[in-house]
Each structure stands twice: as C-alpha cells, then as structure tokens.
Amino acid sequence: MNRQKSCLGIGNLNTMLFEFPMPNSVYEEISEEFGFDVAIKMYQIYKVMQISFPTRLFNPEYVKKQIPIEYDGTNVKQLAKKYGYSEKTVRRMIKDL
C-alpha cells in the first residue's frame, strides 16, 4: 500500500512516498481516520500532553439555554438524543425554567 505520507523531521514536514509502521497505535488510528499529516501535526502539538475528550460535545450551559428554545412540547426524546442527555434530565431542564 503506497500512500503519500510525511516523514518526521526536526524542521518542517517533508512529504515523501514511503511506507512505515506508526510508532504508536493512537497515531495510527488518527492517521487512518484523518490522514497522516494530521497525526504528525497532533504529535508535534500535543506530544507531552495526555488528552481526554468530554463525553458531551456541547457545553452544559449552552444546552440549558438551548433546550427551552427548541422544546415544542413533544420533542423531549429528540432533544435528549441530540444533546446526549437522558430524557429525565431534559425534562428537569424544562421544568427548572
């Protein structure tokens, strides 16, 4: 499998055609999903950090403001799914207005 990849260098990224295994499975996964150049860029920027991503995409304060705006009296289930909350939590947000 020949694909364009960037090599790790001290200076700028040099783009060449060659194949080699990624040094870490996390970077291999990133490379497969978003491209090799993104994996290299993430390595360069975040190499000394441990990163964890929140389970919810939206800021809770935003959700608390947005749900009452989007609520139409019948769409609790859809809002819960959209924002990653339980239906009970969405009802509580609506009730707490």
N, C-alpha and C positions, 0 to 999 in steps of 0.2 A: 504494500500500500504506500504509494508515493503521494505525499501531500505537502503543500508549502508550509514550512514551519520556521519559526525564528529561533536562532541559537542564542544561548545565554552568553552574554559578553560583559565585559567590565564597563564599556561605554554604551553606545546606542545598540538597539536591537538590529542585528544583521539578519536579513531574510535570505534563506537558502533552501534548496530542496534536499532533504535527507530524512532518514528515519532513525529514531532512537526512543527507548522507553522513557517515560516520565519518571523522575526521581521519587515521586510521591503520588499515591493513588488519588489524593484530593485534587492535585493539579491535573492529573489525567482526566478525572471526571469533569473538571471545569473546562479543560481543553476540548473534550468531546462535545460538551453542551454549548459552549460559547466561542470556541476557537482557541487555537494555540496562543495567539498574540494576547488574548485576554488573560489566559492562565499566566503567562510570563509577566504581564503588567500587574496582576494581582500579587504575584510572588514578590515583585520589586517593591510594591507599595506596602503590603501587609505582612512581609516575611517574619517579623518579630512579634506579631500580634496573634492572639487567639480570638477568633471571631465567632460569636453566636448570633443567630438571627432570631428576632422575636417571632412567635408563632402567629401573631396577627399582623397584617400588613398596615392597617390604619391605626393612627393614634387614638387612644380611648376617648380623649376629649373631643376629637373630631366626630367620632361615632355618636357620642352622647348628644351632640348638636345636630347631627345629620339625620338620625333615626326619626325624631319627631317631624322633621321636614318631609321625609319620604313616606312616613306612615300614612296609609289611606284607610285604616280601619280593618283591612282584610289581609295585609301582606306581612304579618309577623314572621312567618316561616321563611319567606324570601329574604327579608332583611337579616334574619339570623344567619342564613347561609351566606349572603353577600359579605357580611362583616365578620363572620367567624365566631359568633356568639350563640349561646343556646336561646331557644325561644323564650324560656323563662327570664333570662337576662334582658332580652329585648322588651318583653312586657314590663319588666321592672323599670327600664329606662323611660318607657312611655308613661307609666304610672307616676314616676317621680317628677313629672313636669310641673 
